[in-house]
């Protein structure tokens, strides 16, 4: 029986080319999604690479589009809709068509959100807001702890990448 492992999703810093890396408990990168070429207008090519098995795929990702639907405080955060095009299809529609469902809830006694990811009705991952060492969660919103089986890394990384890249807080 496979075991769940916890990984840490972190953004690249100090570059105009957006990237996210998924590291294991030893700090080794096991998955990466990085922009290959910045495009001011239109979609940019991104490479998604599973560093464990060496599998790599290139996709065209559009700019993030965010629509705030009114309200104040948490109400406005929870009503925000944010997405981007993934190979010319809305990322949330793309994931939904694959059988992915995301359920979100506040993270109990700390700031942030926890996301439960299911694939075709089976829970495959938990993605929880996190922070880099020595920093407050209030100052960062792109760091996540990702718990899943290694066999699900491809789809779970795409979900975590999409959550981190967009401004949407609630998914159901």
C-alpha positions in Angstrom: 0.0 0.0 0.0 1.3 3.4 -1.0 1.8 6.0 1.7 0.9 9.7 1.7 3.9 12.1 1.8 3.9 15.8 2.6 5.6 18.1 0.2 6.1 21.9 0.2 5.0 24.1 -2.7 7.0 27.2 -3.1 7.2 30.0 -5.7 10.4 31.0 -7.5 11.6 34.4 -6.3 13.6 37.1 -8.0 12.5 36.4 -11.6 9.9 37.7 -14.0 9.4 34.1 -15.2 6.8 32.6 -12.9 7.6 29.2 -11.4 6.6 26.9 -8.6 8.5 24.0 -7.1 7.3 21.1 -5.0 10.0 19.9 -2.5 10.1 16.8 -0.4 10.9 16.7 3.3 14.7 16.7 2.5 14.3 20.0 0.4 14.8 18.1 -2.9 12.6 19.3 -5.8 10.3 16.5 -6.9 8.1 18.6 -9.3 8.4 21.9 -11.1 6.2 24.1 -13.2 8.1 27.0 -14.8 7.6 29.6 -17.4 9.9 29.0 -20.4 9.4 32.4 -22.1 7.7 35.5 -20.8 5.0 36.8 -23.1 3.7 40.3 -22.5 0.6 39.6 -24.6 -1.0 36.2 -24.8 -0.1 32.8 -23.4 3.3 31.8 -22.2 4.9 28.4 -22.6 5.3 26.5 -19.3 7.1 23.3 -18.6 5.7 20.9 -16.0 8.3 18.3 -15.0 8.1 15.4 -12.7 11.7 15.2 -11.4 11.1 11.7 -10.0 10.3 10.0 -13.2 11.8 12.6 -15.6 8.4 13.1 -17.4 8.1 16.6 -18.8 5.2 18.3 -20.6 4.9 21.8 -22.2 1.6 23.7 -22.0 0.5 27.2 -22.9 -0.8 29.2 -19.9 -2.7 32.5 -20.2 -2.6 35.4 -17.9 -4.5 35.2 -14.6 -8.0 36.8 -14.8 -9.7 37.7 -11.5 -13.2 38.9 -10.9 -14.2 40.2 -7.5 -18.0 39.9 -6.9 -18.5 42.4 -4.1 -18.7 42.2 -0.4 -16.2 43.1 2.3 -13.5 41.2 4.2 -13.8 37.4 4.0 -17.1 37.7 2.0 -15.2 39.4 -0.8 -12.4 36.9 -0.7 -14.8 34.0 -0.8 -16.7 35.4 -3.8 -13.6 36.1 -5.9 -13.4 34.1 -9.2 -9.9 33.7 -10.6 -8.6 31.5 -13.4 -6.2 31.3 -16.3 -6.3 29.4 -19.7 -4.5 26.1 -19.8 -4.0 25.2 -23.4 -6.8 27.5 -24.3 -9.2 26.1 -21.8 -10.2 27.5 -18.4 -8.0 25.7 -15.8 -11.0 24.9 -13.5 -13.0 23.4 -16.5 -9.9 21.5 -17.6 -9.5 20.0 -14.1 -13.2 19.3 -13.7 -13.2 17.4 -17.1 -10.4 15.2 -15.7 -12.7 14.3 -12.8 -11.0 16.6 -10.2 -13.1 18.1 -7.5 -11.8 20.6 -4.9 -13.4 21.3 -1.6 -12.1 24.3 0.4 -12.4 25.3 4.1 -10.7 27.7 6.5 -7.6 26.1 8.1 -8.9 25.7 11.7 -6.8 27.6 14.2 -4.5 29.4 11.7 -5.0 31.8 8.8 -5.3 30.3 5.4 -7.2 27.7 3.6 -7.2 23.9 3.4 -8.2 22.2 0.1 -9.3 18.6 -0.2 -8.7 17.2 -3.7 -10.7 14.3 -5.1 -10.3 12.5 -8.4 -13.3 10.6 -9.7 -14.8 10.6 -6.2 -11.7 9.4 -4.4 -9.7 11.7 -2.1 -6.2 11.9 -3.4 -4.7 15.0 -1.6 -4.8 17.8 0.9 -3.4 21.2 0.1 -3.0 23.6 3.0 -1.8 27.2 3.2 1.7 27.3 4.6 4.6 29.8 5.0 8.3 29.7 4.4 10.5 29.3 7.4 10.7 32.4 9.5 7.8 34.3 7.8 4.3 34.9 8.8 1.4 33.4 6.9 -0.1 36.9 6.7 2.8 38.0 4.4 2.7 35.1 2.1 0.0 33.4 0.1 1.9 31.3 -2.4 3.2 28.6 -0.1 1.4 25.3 0.5 1.9 22.0 2.2 0.7 19.2 -0.2 0.0 15.7 1.1 -0.5 13.0 -1.5 0.8 9.7 -2.8 3.7 9.9 -5.2 1.6 8.3 -7.9 -0.7 11.3 -7.9 2.0 14.0 -8.2 1.2 14.9 -11.8 -2.5 15.9 -11.2 -2.0 17.1 -7.6 0.9 19.4 -8.6 -1.3 21.0 -11.3 -4.1 21.6 -8.8 -1.7 23.1 -6.2 0.0 25.2 -8.9 -3.4 26.5 -10.1 -4.5 27.4 -6.5 -1.2 29.2 -5.9 -1.2 31.0 -9.2 -4.8 32.4 -8.9 -6.5 34.6 -6.3 -9.5 32.4 -5.8 -9.9 31.2 -2.2 -13.1 29.0 -2.3 -13.6 26.0 -4.6 -16.5 23.6 -4.3 
